[in-house]
Amino acid sequence: MTSSTSERPLIARPGGASSHLLGSFAVDRWLKTALILLLVTLVLAGCGSNRFIYNRLDFILPWYLGRYVDLDREQSRAFDTQMEALLRWHRYEELPEYTALLDGFEAALDAPLTADYLQSFSDDLELAWLRIRDRGLEELLALGNTLSEDQIAEFVESLDDRQEEYEEKYLPRSDKEYREEAQESMEDSLEDFVGRLRRDQKDRLQEAVVQLTRSDTFWLKERADWVRSIEGELARDPGWQDRVRDMIVNWESRLQPDVMAVYDHNTATVLQAVADVLNTRSEKQDKRLRREINDLREDVLALSSQ
């Protein structure tokens, strides 16, 4: 089993499309989620062609799960069978939906982009992620029922170790360091798709960074509380799977209104800045962006036809 909480300590809200695979910003939530949904483990793999990585998910995903708990031979065989079915479903039923999303985004580039459109696009991507999450969740819950007490302890220890790593990495940052990292993350995300940003475009992102409210403390507290709740349920008393399922599926309903307000404010701030930057893109940047979209589309079509 793996954590469902979003490990995005800068501004993105929990439970979003990138899940724990992406430790970045709301800008990634719409710019990169299409790629994350296509590859699922792009960040883990780090490099390589889209099609190559996707076709090796049956090797990559068990490796990722293995970072949390070591499976025995029988558990590994069961997981492999479940993963084969999940990837087959994703290839033939989900990938064609991504083509429509990419087509819609490219068409939207012909007119000025708005933050509302980017939010809508992000919401569509999140729905795609939730379909993956909900289907895979049932397999993970079934697997959880087979874990030994030692494996449960190993899993909880892995979550605690990850929590400690995040706290050491993010909490000591000064506000200046936080905003510098936020600026760098936004610039890097956009430059992946449009190429080098101009000075005025970077200035617009800096304006947004100044308006951000830090959420790393909120996020880390929520994650720590989530780990303790999961640990309690892994005693596996009757009904534990239903309770874990509810904890994951209804994650945002447990957030305090003031915390949600911070996430919503930061997301809206970033999406408006992204819209403004893209609306000032040069002809060269526009060609780069459309080429990136087309490359993604070709990968999706090729993979879904295999």
N, C-alpha and C positions, 0 to 999 in steps of 0.2 A: 504494500500500500504506500502511496505517496501523499504528501500534503496537498490540500486543495487551495490553500490560501495563496493569494498572489504575492510573489516576492518582488514587489515593485516599490521600493521604499521612498521614492522621490515624490511622486504625486498621484499615481494611478490608484483607482479604487480597487478594493479586494474583489476576488471572484471574477475578474474580467477575462477577456479572451486569451491573453497571453499566459494566464495561470502562472505556475511557479517557474516556467522555463525562461521568463524574461524579466530581468531586474532593471527595468528602465522606466520611461515616461509614458504619458498619455499619447504623445506623438507616435510612439511605437504601436499604440493601440489601434490606430487606423492605418499608418504607413506600412508597418511591418507585419501586422497580424495576418494579412493574406498569405504572406510567405510562411509564417509560423504554422498556419493551418495547413498549408500545403506540405510542409516538411515535418511539422510537429517537433522535431528535435534539431533544427538548424543550429541553435545556439550550442547545443551539446556537441554536435559534430564539428562545428567551428569552420569548416571549409569543405570544398568539393562542390560538384555540380548538383543542382536541385534534383534531377532525376535519379542520379546515383544515390544520393542520401535517402531519398524517399524509398527507393527499392531495397534499402538495407535497414529499414525500420524494424524488421523482425529481429535483427541483431542488436540494434541500438537501444530499443526500448527495454528489453530484458537487462541490458547492461545498466541502464539508468535505474531501474528498479533495484538492481543489485547494489547500488550505492546506499540503499537503505536497509536491505535485509538479504541475507544469503538464502537462496532456495535450495531444497534438496532435489534429487533427480525427479521424483514423481511430481513435485510442485512445478518444476521447470517444464516438464512435458505438458502438464495441464495448461500452464501459462502460454506456452508456444501454440497450442491448439486454439486457445482463446484469442491470441494475438493474430493468428492467421485469419480467423473469421472477422475480427475487427478491421484489419487492413483491407480485406476483400470488400467489405461493406463500404469502407471509406473511399476506396478507389472507384467503385462503380456507382455509388449513390451520392457521395458528397462532392467529389472533385468536379463533376459537371456543374454543380451549383456555384463553384468558385469562378468559373468562366463568366457566368452572368454578372457576378459582382465586379469582376475586373472590367467587363464591357461597360457596365454602368458608370464606373469611376472614370474611365477614359472619356466617355461621352460628356461627363460633367466638367471636364477640363475645357470644353469649348465655350463655357460661360464662366463668369466670376464665381469662384467657390465661396461658400459661406460656412461658418462654423456649424450651423444647423445641419447642412448636408454632411459634413464630416462626422458629426455625431450620429446621424442616421446610418451612414456607411459603417461606422464603428459598431453600432448596435446590430447591424446585419451580420458582421463578422463574429460578434459575440454569440449570436444565436447559433452560428455554425460551430463555434467552439463548444457551446453547451450541449449540442447533440453528440459531439465526440465524448465529452466528459460524462454525460449520463449513460452512454452505452458502455464505456470503459469502466465506470464506477461499479456496475453490477459484477463485472469480472473480478475487480479488485476486492470487493466484499466477499465474494465466494472464496477467493484465495486467502483472505484474512481468516476465514473460518478454519483453514488447515494449518495455520502457523502454530508452532510450538511456543511454550512459554519463553524459551530462550530466544526465539526469533522475535517475539513481541518485545522483549526487553531490548534486543538489538535495534529494532525499528525505532522505539522511543528514544534510545540513546542517540541514534543518528539524527532525529529531529532536534533533540536538545543541543547536539554539537553544532548543527546548522544555525540554530538560534543564537548560540554564543558567537559564532563567526559573524553573523549579521550585526549583532550588537557592537562587537569590537570594530567592525568596519564603518558603520554608519553613525552611531551615537556620538562619538567623540568629535565629529566634524563641527567646525564653526559655521555660522550662517554664511560667511564669505565662501568657505569651501563648498558648502551645500549648493550655493547658487552658481559657483564656477563649474561644478560637476553637472548641474542642471543645464547650463548653457552649452557645455561640451556635448552632452547627450543629445540635446535637440539639434545642434548643428550636425553632428555625425549622422543622426537618423535621416535628416533631410538631404545631406550631401550624398548619402548612399543612393538616392533616387534622382537627384537633379544635378549632382556635381557640385563644384565649388560655389559657395555662397558669396554674394557681394557684401561689402561693408554695410550698406543700408539694410540688407536682409538680416545680417547678424545683429544689427542694432535693434531691429524689431523684435527679435527673439530675446535680446537682453531686457527690453522693456517688459516682456512677459515674465521673465525670470524674477525681476524685482517684485512683481505682484504675487508670486507664489507664496503659499503658506506651507511651512514645513509639516510633513505628515509622517516622517520616519518614526517618531516616538509612538504615535498612534498605531501605526502599522505593526511595529515590533511588539507592542503590548497585545494587540489583537492576535498576533501569531502565537505569542507565548500562551495566552488564554486558550487558544484553539488546541495547541499541543497538549495542555493539561486535560482538556475535555476529551480529546481522543484517547489519551492514556487511560482515563477512567473507563471509557467504553470498551477498551481492549481487554478488560477483564472478561468480556464476552458473556455477560449475563443475558438471560432471555430478552430478545428484542433489540440487541445491540446493533444489528445491521440497519434496522429501521432508524434508530437514533443517529447513527453515523451518517446515513443517507440524508437525513433532515439537516444535520449540521453542515453538510457540504452544499446541498441544493439550495437551502434557505439561508446561506451565509450572510447576505447583506441585511436581512431582516433583523439580525442581532446587533447591528452597528448602531451606536448612539447618533441621534440627529445632528449633533455638532460635528461629529467625525465625518458623516456623509456630506455635510455642508462643505467641509474642507476639500474632500475629494472632488465634489462637483465643481467647486470654485476653480480648483487647479486645472481640472480637465477642460473646462470652458475657456480658461485663460490661454492654455496651450493651443487648443484647437483654433481659436480666433487668430493667434499669432501664426500658426501654420497656414491658415487660409490666406492671411495677408501676404505672407512670403510667397506662396505659390501664385498668387494673383499678380505678383511683380516679377515672375520668372522671365528670363530672357528667352529668345528663340532657341539658343543652344540648350538651356536648361529644360525647355519644353520638349525638345527632341529627346533628350536623355530620359526624362520622365516617361514619355510615351514608349520609348524603347524598353525600359525596364518593365513596364506593364505588359508589353507584347511578349517579352521573354517569359514572364510568369505565365501568361496565357498559353504560350506554346508548350511549356512544361506541363501545365495542367492537362491540356488536350492530349499530349503524348502519353502521360501516365494513365489517364482515364480510358484510353483506347487499348492499353496493353492487356 
